[in-house]
C-alpha cells in the first residue's frame, strides 16, 4: 500500500482538542497531502461533490448532504486546539475564513496560519504515520493512537501518563469521573481498535494510586500486524489532492506573480472517455444506450466512491447491467432514464445493502466467466481504455490469432446471475401455482430453517470478504429472498418427485 503519511510536530500531538472521527479524518487527510517543500498552506476551494468523494471514498457515508458538510466545517472552525504557552492559555482553530458559495456549492478555506510551525518544514521532533492506520478508528482512539505513536520509541520501558492529563489531551476532561468508566469507554475500545486496524498495540497498568483513585497509568507499546486491513484502504491513493486538483487548490494570491498564475483546463468528455478503463467505458456505453445523460454518467455515476471498489475494477459493465435489470423490475416511470437519474441522486442504488447485493452478482458473474475474458478484464482494470485496446490488439497479433475485440459477457449467463440476485425486484403475481413461503414454513419448518441459516451464512461470508460489517437484521429481506428461492427450488425438485 502506498505511503500516505501524516506528519505533525510533537507539540501539536500533545495539545488538547476534541473532534469527531470524521472531522479528524478530514483534517488528517489535508495534512497528509501537504508537501515537505511547502512554505505556506494552500487555499482550498473544494466543491461539495469533491469533498463527498474524499470523505466517502470507501463507500461509507461520513457525509450525506450539505448540512453534514456545514456541520463538519463548523466544528473545525469552532472546536479549538488548546495548549499552554508560558503564562498564557492558547486556543487555535483548525481552519480560517470559512466560505460556502450557495450557487456553486464550493467551500473555500485554509488551514490556520498559526499551525505552520507545527506542520511545515519540520526538521525534527515530529511524529508521522500512514493515514490508513486511523481511517476506521473512533475519535478517542485516533487521539490515543497519535499519543502512543509519538512515544513509540519508549517501547522498551513504557510511557507513563497521568489520567487527568491524558483525558485533557483527548478533550474529555469533564467525562468519565470514575476510572472504571474511563477504562470501559475509552481504554478498552482503543485497545481493540488499535490491535485490529493499526501498526501498534498496547497494554496498560495502574502505575500510581491515591487510595482507590488511579492517578497515572503505564503504557507498554508493541509493534502490531493489523488483524484487518480492508481492501478499500487502497482507494485512499486515488483521492489524493494531486496536480489534477489544482483548480480546487489555489495558491495564496500573493504567492505567484500574475504572469505565472494558471489554471488546469477541465478535460472534455471525449478526453475522459479515452482515459477511463475498458469495462467502465462499456458501462458508460450501456447507460448511454438507456438514455441517461452522458455528463451525468461521467460526473456523478462513474465517479461515485463505491464504483472504485477493487472487486468491481474490470467488471463495471456487469455491475450496471445488474443495477438496470433490478431498476426495471421496480420502476414504472414513463421516462426510465430520468427515473434512473433520480434514483441515483437519492442514493437508492448505493446504500451498503443494495451495493453489496449488486457486488454479489458481479462475483457470481466472475465465476461463470471464461479464463481468457477474465484475464483480459483484470488486465484492463487499471489502464486507460485506449491503451488497453492497443495492448490487447498487439497481444492477439503476437499470438497469431485473428484481431478481435474483447468478448462480451455471455448474455445467457449474465441474465441468470441478474435473475438470481434481483428476484425481489420482480412483482409477485398471485395465482394458484404461486409459491407461498409462509405455508412452506408451516409444512416444512426444518427445511426452511436449514435454508435460512445457509442464506445467512452466505451473506455473512460475502460481507466479511468485502470488509463490510454484517448486520443480519438490516439484511433480513435479502436473506429471506434468498431463502425463498432455495425453498422454492427444493419444492420443485423434491416434492415434484414425491
DAVEN-V902788 format. One record per residue. N is the residue number from 0. RES is the residue in one letter. SS is DSSP state (alpha for helix, beta for strand, coil for the rest). PSI is psi in whole degrees, -180 to 180 (999 if undefined). NEAR is the number of other C-alpha atoms within 8 Angstrom. Layout:
[[N & RES & SS & PSI & NEAR] [N & RES & SS & PSI & NEAR]]
//
This chain:
[[0 & X & coil & 138 & 3] [1 & X & coil & 150 & 5] [2 & X & coil & 132 & 5] [3 & X & coil & 82 & 10] [4 & X & beta & 139 & 9] [5 & X & beta & 128 & 12] [6 & X & beta & 122 & 11] [7 & X & beta & 145 & 11] [8 & X & beta & 145 & 13] [9 & X & alpha & -30 & 10] [10 & X & alpha & -34 & 7] [11 & X & alpha & -36 & 8] [12 & X & alpha & -40 & 11] [13 & X & coil & 41 & 8] [14 & X & coil & 171 & 10] [15 & X & beta & 127 & 11] [16 & X & coil & 156 & 11] [17 & X & coil & 108 & 10] [18 & X & coil & 150 & 10] [19 & X & coil & 168 & 8] [20 & X & alpha & -37 & 10] [21 & X & alpha & -37 & 10] [22 & X & alpha & -42 & 12] [23 & X & alpha & -42 & 10] [24 & X & alpha & -43 & 10] [25 & X & alpha & -48 & 9] [26 & X & alpha & -34 & 8] [27 & X & alpha & -34 & 10] [28 & X & alpha & -43 & 10] [29 & X & alpha & -43 & 8] [30 & X & alpha & -40 & 10] [31 & X & alpha & -24 & 11] [32 & X & coil & -8 & 9] [33 & X & coil & 146 & 9] [34 & X & coil & 148 & 6] [35 & X & coil & -15 & 7] [36 & X & coil & -9 & 6] [37 & X & coil & 136 & 9] [38 & X & coil & -11 & 6] [39 & X & coil & 162 & 7] [40 & X & coil & 141 & 10] [41 & X & coil & 156 & 10] [42 & X & beta & 119 & 12] [43 & X & beta & 139 & 11] [44 & X & beta & 92 & 11] [45 & X & beta & 125 & 11] [46 & X & beta & 151 & 11] [47 & X & alpha & -41 & 11] [48 & X & alpha & -35 & 6] [49 & X & alpha & -42 & 8] [50 & X & alpha & -37 & 9] [51 & X & alpha & -44 & 11] [52 & X & alpha & -41 & 12] [53 & X & alpha & -51 & 8] [54 & X & alpha & -32 & 11] [55 & X & coil & 31 & 12] [56 & X & coil & -30 & 13] [57 & X & coil & 11 & 11] [58 & X & coil & -11 & 8] [59 & X & coil & 138 & 7] [60 & X & coil & 80 & 7] [61 & X & coil & -31 & 7] [62 & X & coil & 125 & 10] [63 & X & coil & -25 & 7] [64 & X & coil & 180 & 6] [65 & X & alpha & -35 & 8] [66 & X & alpha & -40 & 6] [67 & X & alpha & -40 & 9] [68 & X & alpha & -47 & 10] [69 & X & alpha & -41 & 8] [70 & X & alpha & -43 & 8] [71 & X & alpha & -46 & 10] [72 & X & alpha & -37 & 10] [73 & X & alpha & -42 & 8] [74 & X & alpha & -40 & 10] [75 & X & alpha & -25 & 13] [76 & X & alpha & -16 & 12] [77 & X & alpha & -23 & 7] [78 & X & coil & 103 & 11] [79 & X & coil & 159 & 12] [80 & X & beta & 130 & 12] [81 & X & beta & 135 & 11] [82 & X & beta & 170 & 9] [83 & X & beta & 130 & 8] [84 & X & beta & 96 & 7] [85 & X & coil & -119 & 4] [86 & X & coil & 5 & 5] [87 & X & beta & 138 & 6] [88 & X & beta & 126 & 8] [89 & X & beta & 141 & 8] [90 & X & beta & 131 & 8] [91 & X & beta & 131 & 9] [92 & X & coil & 155 & 12] [93 & X & coil & -40 & 12] [94 & X & beta & 161 & 11] [95 & X & beta & 161 & 10] [96 & X & beta & 67 & 7] [97 & X & beta & 126 & 11] [98 & X & beta & 137 & 7] [99 & X & beta & 119 & 8] [100 & X & beta & 114 & 8] [101 & X & coil & -28 & 6] [102 & X & coil & -51 & 4] [103 & X & coil & -10 & 6] [104 & X & coil & 41 & 9] [105 & X & beta & 144 & 11] [106 & X & beta & 128 & 13] [107 & X & beta & 134 & 12] [108 & X & beta & 172 & 12] [109 & X & beta & 153 & 12] [110 & X & beta & 146 & 11] [111 & X & coil & 124 & 11] [112 & X & alpha & -26 & 7] [113 & X & alpha & -10 & 6] [114 & X & alpha & -3 & 9] [115 & X & alpha & -41 & 10] [116 & X & alpha & -14 & 8] [117 & X & alpha & -12 & 10] [118 & X & alpha & -19 & 11] [119 & X & coil & 145 & 13] [120 & X & coil & 46 & 9] [121 & X & coil & 129 & 11] [122 & X & coil & -19 & 5] [123 & X & coil & 176 & 5] [124 & X & coil & 47 & 7] [125 & X & beta & 162 & 11] [126 & X & beta & 133 & 12] [127 & X & beta & 154 & 8] [128 & X & beta & 157 & 9] [129 & X & beta & 135 & 9] [130 & X & alpha & -25 & 12] [131 & X & alpha & -14 & 9] [132 & X & alpha & -28 & 11] [133 & X & coil & -2 & 11] [134 & X & coil & -40 & 7] [135 & X & coil & 21 & 6] [136 & X & coil & 153 & 12] [137 & X & coil & 167 & 8] [138 & X & alpha & -45 & 11] [139 & X & alpha & -33 & 9] [140 & X & alpha & -33 & 13] [141 & X & alpha & -47 & 11] [142 & X & alpha & -42 & 10] [143 & X & alpha & -38 & 10] [144 & X & alpha & -46 & 10] [145 & X & alpha & -44 & 10] [146 & X & alpha & -41 & 10] [147 & X & alpha & -35 & 9] [148 & X & alpha & -37 & 10] [149 & X & alpha & -31 & 11] [150 & X & coil & 22 & 9] [151 & X & alpha & -28 & 8] [152 & X & alpha & -13 & 6] [153 & X & alpha & 19 & 9] [154 & X & coil & -40 & 11] [155 & X & coil & -40 & 7] [156 & X & coil & -8 & 6] [157 & X & coil & 171 & 10] [158 & X & beta & 140 & 10] [159 & X & beta & 129 & 9] [160 & X & beta & 135 & 10] [161 & X & beta & 138 & 9] [162 & X & alpha & -46 & 10] [163 & X & alpha & -38 & 8] [164 & X & alpha & -43 & 8] [165 & X & alpha & -46 & 9] [166 & X & alpha & -38 & 10] [167 & X & alpha & -42 & 10] [168 & X & alpha & -29 & 12] [169 & X & coil & -5 & 13] [170 & X & coil & 23 & 9] [171 & X & coil & 34 & 10] [172 & X & coil & -22 & 9] [173 & X & coil & 9 & 5] [174 & X & coil & 162 & 5] [175 & X & coil & 63 & 9] [176 & X & coil & -31 & 7] [177 & X & coil & 140 & 6] [178 & X & alpha & -36 & 9] [179 & X & alpha & -29 & 6] [180 & X & alpha & -45 & 10] [181 & X & alpha & -40 & 11] [182 & X & alpha & -45 & 9] [183 & X & alpha & -42 & 9] [184 & X & alpha & -13 & 8] [185 & X & alpha & -59 & 11] [186 & X & alpha & -49 & 9] [187 & X & alpha & -45 & 9] [188 & X & alpha & -40 & 10] [189 & X & alpha & -40 & 11] [190 & X & alpha & -48 & 11] [191 & X & alpha & -42 & 8] [192 & X & alpha & -44 & 11] [193 & X & alpha & -40 & 15] [194 & X & alpha & -30 & 15] [195 & X & alpha & -41 & 9] [196 & X & alpha & -12 & 14] [197 & X & coil & 178 & 14] [198 & X & coil & 4 & 11] [199 & X & beta & 159 & 12] [200 & X & beta & 168 & 12] [201 & X & beta & 158 & 10] [202 & X & beta & 156 & 8] [203 & X & beta & 158 & 8] [204 & X & beta & 156 & 7] [205 & X & beta & 126 & 9] [206 & X & beta & -39 & 10] [207 & X & beta & 136 & 8] [208 & X & beta & 151 & 10] [209 & X & beta & 100 & 7] [210 & X & coil & -123 & 4] [211 & X & coil & -9 & 5] [212 & X & beta & 127 & 7] [213 & X & beta & 122 & 12] [214 & X & beta & -42 & 11] [215 & X & beta & 160 & 12] [216 & X & beta & 148 & 14] [217 & X & beta & 126 & 12] [218 & X & beta & 130 & 12] [219 & X & beta & 130 & 12] [220 & X & beta & 137 & 14] [221 & X & beta & 149 & 8] [222 & X & beta & 152 & 7] [223 & X & coil & 140 & 9] [224 & X & coil & 113 & 8] [225 & X & coil & 142 & 11] [226 & X & coil & -32 & 7] [227 & X & coil & 134 & 6] [228 & X & coil & 81 & 7] [229 & X & coil & 139 & 7] [230 & X & alpha & -27 & 9] [231 & X & alpha & -20 & 10] [232 & X & alpha & -25 & 9] [233 & X & alpha & -22 & 9] [234 & X & alpha & -17 & 12] [235 & X & alpha & -35 & 10] [236 & X & alpha & -18 & 8] [237 & X & alpha & -6 & 6] [238 & X & coil & 14 & 9] [239 & X & coil & 152 & 7] [240 & X & coil & 87 & 8] [241 & X & coil & -164 & 6] [242 & X & alpha & -31 & 5] [243 & X & alpha & -15 & 7] [244 & X & alpha & 4 & 8] [245 & X & alpha & -28 & 11] [246 & X & alpha & -23 & 8] [247 & X & alpha & -2 & 9] [248 & X & beta & 89 & 11] [249 & X & beta & 135 & 10] [250 & X & coil & 151 & 8] [251 & X & coil & 145 & 8] [252 & X & coil & -33 & 5] [253 & X & coil & 10 & 5] [254 & X & coil & -36 & 6] [255 & X & coil & 144 & 9] [256 & X & coil & 154 & 7] [257 & X & alpha & -38 & 5] [258 & X & alpha & -19 & 4] [259 & X & alpha & -10 & 6] [260 & X & coil & 135 & 7] [261 & X & coil & 161 & 4] [262 & X & coil & 160 & 6] [263 & X & coil & 126 & 7] [264 & X & coil & 129 & 4] [265 & X & coil & 144 & 4] [266 & X & coil & 139 & 6] [267 & X & coil & 175 & 6] [268 & X & alpha & -41 & 8] [269 & X & alpha & -41 & 6] [270 & X & alpha & -41 & 8] [271 & X & alpha & -41 & 9] [272 & X & alpha & -30 & 9] [273 & X & alpha & -24 & 9] [274 & X & alpha & -17 & 10] [275 & X & coil & 154 & 11] [276 & X & coil & 162 & 14] [277 & X & alpha & -52 & 14] [278 & X & alpha & -33 & 14] [279 & X & alpha & -37 & 13] [280 & X & alpha & -40 & 12] [281 & X & alpha & -38 & 10] [282 & X & alpha & -42 & 13] [283 & X & alpha & -48 & 13] [284 & X & alpha & -43 & 8] [285 & X & alpha & -48 & 10] [286 & X & alpha & -35 & 11] [287 & X & alpha & -40 & 11] [288 & X & alpha & -28 & 7] [289 & X & coil & -5 & 8] [290 & X & coil & 8 & 7] [291 & X & coil & 138 & 13] [292 & X & coil & 129 & 7] [293 & X & alpha & -40 & 8] [294 & X & alpha & -36 & 8] [295 & X & alpha & -38 & 9] [296 & X & alpha & -47 & 13] [297 & X & alpha & -46 & 11] [298 & X & alpha & -31 & 8] [299 & X & alpha & -39 & 9] [300 & X & alpha & -58 & 9] [301 & X & coil & -13 & 10] [302 & X & coil & 1 & 9] [303 & X & coil & 139 & 9] [304 & X & alpha & -36 & 11] [305 & X & alpha & -17 & 10] [306 & X & alpha & -11 & 10] [307 & X & alpha & 8 & 10] [308 & X & coil & 136 & 11] [309 & X & alpha & -37 & 7] [310 & X & alpha & -23 & 6] [311 & X & alpha & -21 & 12] [312 & X & coil & 119 & 13] [313 & X & coil & -4 & 14] [314 & X & coil & 21 & 11] [315 & X & alpha & -33 & 13] [316 & X & alpha & -39 & 13] [317 & X & alpha & -41 & 11] [318 & X & alpha & -48 & 13] [319 & X & alpha & -28 & 10] [320 & X & alpha & -37 & 10] [321 & X & alpha & -45 & 12] [322 & X & alpha & -44 & 10] [323 & X & alpha & -40 & 8] [324 & X & alpha & -43 & 10] [325 & X & alpha & -46 & 11] [326 & X & alpha & -41 & 10] [327 & X & alpha & -34 & 9] [328 & X & alpha & -17 & 9] [329 & X & alpha & -34 & 9] [330 & X & coil & 142 & 8] [331 & X & coil & 17 & 6] [332 & X & coil & 149 & 6] [333 & X & coil & -42 & 4] [334 & X & coil & 98 & 6] [335 & X & alpha & -39 & 11] [336 & X & alpha & -44 & 9] [337 & X & alpha & -41 & 8] [338 & X & alpha & -38 & 10] [339 & X & alpha & -44 & 10] [340 & X & alpha & -43 & 9] [341 & X & alpha & -44 & 8] [342 & X & alpha & -41 & 10] [343 & X & alpha & -43 & 11] [344 & X & alpha & -37 & 7] [345 & X & coil & 8 & 6] [346 & X & coil & 36 & 8] [347 & X & coil & -24 & 9] [348 & X & coil & -16 & 9] [349 & X & coil & 14 & 10] [350 & X & coil & 158 & 8] [351 & X & alpha & -39 & 8] [352 & X & alpha & -49 & 9] [353 & X & alpha & -42 & 10] [354 & X & alpha & -42 & 11] [355 & X & alpha & -36 & 9] [356 & X & alpha & -45 & 9] [357 & X & alpha & -36 & 12] [358 & X & alpha & -37 & 11] [359 & X & alpha & -39 & 10] [360 & X & alpha & -39 & 13] [361 & X & alpha & -43 & 12] [362 & X & alpha & -42 & 9] [363 & X & alpha & -39 & 9] [364 & X & alpha & -38 & 12] [365 & X & alpha & -41 & 8] [366 & X & alpha & -25 & 6] [367 & X & coil & 6 & 7] [368 & X & coil & 145 & 10] [369 & X & coil & 155 & 6] [370 & X & alpha & -40 & 6] [371 & X & alpha & -46 & 6] [372 & X & alpha & -41 & 10] [373 & X & alpha & -44 & 10] [374 & X & alpha & -44 & 8] [375 & X & alpha & -40 & 10] [376 & X & alpha & -42 & 11] [377 & X & alpha & -37 & 9] [378 & X & alpha & -36 & 10] [379 & X & alpha & -12 & 14] [380 & X & coil & -32 & 11] [381 & X & coil & 16 & 8] [382 & X & coil & 153 & 11] [383 & X & coil & 148 & 12] [384 & X & alpha & -47 & 14] [385 & X & alpha & -38 & 9] [386 & X & alpha & -42 & 8] [387 & X & alpha & -46 & 13] [388 & X & alpha & -38 & 10] [389 & X & alpha & -46 & 8] [390 & X & alpha & -43 & 8] [391 & X & alpha & -36 & 9] [392 & X & alpha & -43 & 11] [393 & X & alpha & -37 & 8] [394 & X & alpha & -40 & 8] [395 & X & alpha & -43 & 12] [396 & X & alpha & -41 & 10] [397 & X & alpha & -35 & 7] [398 & X & coil & 3 & 6] [399 & X & coil & 37 & 6] [400 & X & coil & 157 & 7] [401 & X & coil & 140 & 6] [402 & X & coil & 128 & 7] [403 & X & coil & 159 & 6] [404 & X & coil & 161 & 6] [405 & X & coil & 133 & 6] [406 & X & coil & 145 & 5] [407 & X & coil & 155 & 5] [408 & X & coil & 142 & 7] [409 & X & coil & 118 & 7] [410 & X & alpha & -41 & 7] [411 & X & alpha & -44 & 6] [412 & X & alpha & -44 & 10] [413 & X & alpha & -42 & 11] [414 & X & alpha & -36 & 8] [415 & X & alpha & -42 & 8] [416 & X & alpha & -48 & 11] [417 & X & alpha & -43 & 12] [418 & X & alpha & -38 & 8] [419 & X & alpha & -41 & 7] [420 & X & alpha & -1 & 11] [421 & X & coil & 20 & 11] [422 & X & alpha & -35 & 8] [423 & X & alpha & -18 & 7] [424 & X & alpha & -22 & 9] [425 & X & coil & 129 & 8] [426 & X & coil & 139 & 7] [427 & X & coil & 131 & 4] [428 & X & coil & 105 & 5] [429 & X & coil & 146 & 5] [430 & X & coil & 171 & 5] [431 & X & coil & -26 & 4] [432 & X & coil & 3 & 4] [433 & X & coil & 137 & 7] [434 & X & coil & 129 & 5] [435 & X & coil & 109 & 6] [436 & X & alpha & -35 & 8] [437 & X & alpha & -40 & 6] [438 & X & alpha & -41 & 7] [439 & X & alpha & -40 & 11] [440 & X & alpha & -44 & 9] [441 & X & alpha & -38 & 7] [442 & X & alpha & -30 & 6] [443 & X & coil & 64 & 8] [444 & X & alpha & -37 & 9] [445 & X & alpha & -41 & 6] [446 & X & alpha & -43 & 8] [447 & X & alpha & -46 & 12] [448 & X & alpha & -38 & 8] [449 & X & alpha & -46 & 8] [450 & X & alpha & -31 & 11] [451 & X & alpha & -47 & 11] [452 & X & alpha & -37 & 8] [453 & X & alpha & -44 & 9] [454 & X & alpha & -44 & 12] [455 & X & alpha & -41 & 10] [456 & X & alpha & -36 & 8] [457 & X & alpha & -43 & 8] [458 & X & alpha & -40 & 10] [459 & X & alpha & -46 & 9] [460 & X & alpha & -40 & 8] [461 & X & alpha & -44 & 9] [462 & X & alpha & -38 & 12] [463 & X & alpha & -40 & 10] [464 & X & alpha & -36 & 7] [465 & X & alpha & -5 & 8] [466 & X & coil & 24 & 9] [467 & X & coil & 140 & 7] [468 & X & coil & 131 & 6] [469 & X & coil & 126 & 8] [470 & X & coil & 101 & 6] [471 & X & coil & -35 & 7] [472 & X & coil & -45 & 5] [473 & X & coil & -22 & 7] [474 & X & coil & 17 & 9] [475 & X & alpha & -45 & 8] [476 & X & alpha & -40 & 7] [477 & X & alpha & -44 & 7] [478 & X & alpha & -42 & 12] [479 & X & alpha & -40 & 10] [480 & X & alpha & -44 & 10] [481 & X & alpha & -40 & 9] [482 & X & alpha & -42 & 13] [483 & X & alpha & -42 & 9] [484 & X & alpha & -38 & 8] [485 & X & alpha & -45 & 9] [486 & X & alpha & -40 & 13] [487 & X & alpha & -42 & 9] [488 & X & alpha & -42 & 8] [489 & X & alpha & -44 & 9] [490 & X & alpha & -44 & 9] [491 & X & alpha & -38 & 8] [492 & X & alpha & -51 & 8] [493 & X & alpha & -50 & 8] [494 & X & alpha & -33 & 8] [495 & X & alpha & -39 & 7] [496 & X & alpha & -40 & 5] [497 & X & coil & 999 & 4]]
//
